[in-house]
Amino acid sequence: MRVLIVDDEPLARARLAALLKECEDVEVVGSMADGEAALTALSEIRPDLLLLDINMPGLDGKALAAKLANRARPQVVFCTAYEAHAVQAFDLGATDYLLKPVRVERLRDALKRVRQRLDAQPREPTGWLHARVRGEPVRMALDEVVCLLAEEKYVIAHRRGGQLLLDESLRQLEETYPDQLIRLHRNCLVPAYRLIGLKTLADGRVLARLAGTDFSPEVSRRNLPTLRKLLRMG
């Protein structure tokens, strides 16, 4: 489970991060001091859960939760020193409400509830690609894609079940899904969530390691700094 901590108090963020280390199958993908920064980063970080303080300067926890209401991801668990906001928190769709100082047992209970909600709600595709099969138009979910390769005048979508010929160009796809697709080189795009690492060969070439496949496309020198930055950010 990918967790983003949002709290204006540094000590509170540090304590939550330490408690999460005692919980199984949890990855802290970010720690932020205000709601505006968290909202801006959501599409890039793609957390499953926000551990969210309520009283913060600027965009506070309740306002941020209201913007995320009715979404499957991220789920929201409030972490606050005040009981007075509990009813409103659940009205905003929060999965749980933890009082500070948070105890690890209660945190584990909250994480369990979050997993149950996530498992019960099928994940919406991040987008759709338009292709043709024997001349007939079809569409495929962007989440199915392993990589997109331009070959001569065509773009081929590689997926586990085979390949599909797409109607759009790489440039059109990149412009349509700027937060979901990243460029490895001039002729290759991949879904950002599939990038899990880089491998440098003896001859200096760099290959991308992709989740869900052994295929490792080459990375151009021009795009390498962007990919390294993305990996550092989680």
N, C-alpha and C positions, 0 to 999 in steps of 0.2 A: 504494500500500500504506500503510495506516494503522499507525503504529508508536508504541507506548507504552514509554518508558524507565523502568525501575525499578531504582534503585541508591541506597544510602544515602550515597554519596560525591558531593557536588556537582560536583567537578572531573570525575569519571568521567561523570556525566550530561551535563555540558557538552561533553566530548570526543566522546561518542557523537552528540550532536545536531549537532556540527560535521561529523563524518564523514558523517552521513546527508545533509547538504546537498550532498555530492559524489556522491550516488547518485541515479539516475533514478527517477521515479515513486514517490517516497517522501514521506510527510507525517508529521511528528512531531505526534501529537495529545495528548501529555501527557508529563510528566516527574515522577516521584514517588520519594519517599525510603524507602518501606517497602511490604511486601507487602499489609498490611491496607488501606491507602489504594488500592492498585491494584485489589484484589479488589472493593472497594466501588464503584469507578468503572467497572468493565468494562462493565456493562449500559448506561451512559450514553455512554461514549466509543466503545465497540465497535471496538477495534483489531483489525487482522489479525495483528499480531505483538507479542509482548513481548520486548524486550531486557532480560534479567533477571539481576541479580546473585544470587549464592548466599548469601553470608554477610551477613545483614542482621538488625538487632534485630527482635524480634517474629516475625511470620510471615516466615520466610526464603524464599529462592528455590525450594528443593526442595519445601517444604510448599505453596507457591503452585502450583507446577507439578503437584503431585499432585492438587490440587483441579481442575485444568483438563485432566487426562489424558482422552484419548479424545474431545476436542472438535475440530471442524474449525477453529474460530476461538476464541480467538487461538492461533496457533502460538507456540512458545517457542524462543528462542535464548539460551543462557546466556552471560554475559560475566563472567569471573572471573579472578583472578590465580593460581588453583590448579588443577593438573591432576588432583588426586586424586579429584575428584568426577565425572570424565567418564563413567565407566561407568554410575554411578547416574543421571546426567542423561539419557542415552539410554534407560535403562530407564523413565524417566518420560515418554518420548515427545518429548524435545527434538529439534528439527530440526537444530541445530548447537550447537557448543560453542566459543566464542571466548576465547582467552587475552588478558588485558590485558598491555601496552597493545595495544588492537585496531588492526589495520592496515586501511586502507580496502579493499585488495584482498580480504582475508579476509571483510570485512563484505559486500562485493558478492557473494562466493561464497555466503555464508549467505542473503542476500536472494534469490538465484536459487533456492536449494533451497526456501525458503519459498514462493515463487511456484509452483514446480512442485507442491508439496504442496497448496496451495490450489486450483490448477487441477484437480488430480486428484480432489478431494473436493467433490462437489456441495453447495452451501450449503443447509442445512436451513431450511425456512420458519420465520419467527419466530412464527408463529401461524396459526390458521385462523378464517375467518369463515363463518357459516352463512346461506345465502340460498335462494331458491326460483326455479326456472325452470319456467314453465307449471305451477305448483303442486307441482312435485317438489322435494324438498330436495337441495341441492348444497352443496359447500363450496369456498372459494377461499382461496389463500394470502394472508396479510396483506401479504407482499412485493409482490403484484400491485397493491395499492391505490395510487391517486394521491391521493384524498381521500375522506372520508366526509361526506356532507351530509344533514342532517335537513330533510325537506320535509313539512310538516303532520304526519301520524302515522307517517311512514315514514322509514327511513334508506336512502340510496342510496349504494352503493359505486361510485365512478368509477374505471375502469381503462382501460388502452389498448384493450382489446378491446370496450369498451362499458360498460354499467352493470348492476348487480345490485341487487335489492331484498333488504335484510337483515332477519333476524328480530329481532336485538337492537337496543336503543336506543343512542344515543350514550353515555349515562351507563354502561350495562352494558359497552360496549366499552372505554371509558376505564378502568373499574375492573378489567377482565380483563387489559388490556395497558397498565399504567401506564408501563412503560419504553419501549414501542414507539410509542405514540400520543401526540400532543400536540394541545392545543386551540388553534385560531386565533381562533374566536369561538363564540358560544353554539350555533351550528348547524353547526360544522365541526371535524372532526378530521383530522389527516394523520399518516402515518408519520414519526417523528422524523428518520430518515435522509434523507428527501426534502427537508427544509428546507435550502436552500443560501444563502438571503439574504433581505433585505427591501428594498422599494422604496417611498419616500415620494413621494406625488403632490403636485401644486401646491396642491390643496385640503386637504392635511394628512392625508389617508387613507394608510394603510400597507398594502401588498400583500405577500404571501409569495411568494418565488420558489422553485419546487419542481423538483427534479431529474426529468427524463424527461417534462416536459410544459410547454406554454406557458400553461396555466391558472394564474392568480394570484389565489387567494382573498384576501379582505380580512381584516385582523387587527384585533381589537378593542383598544381602549386598555387594557382590563383585562389582557389576555394579552400585550401587547407587551413588558413588562419581562422576563417569563419567556423569551420567544423570543430576545430580545437576549442574555440571559445564556447560553442554550444555544448560540448562534452563537459567542459569545466563547470558550466552552469547547471548540469544535471538534466 
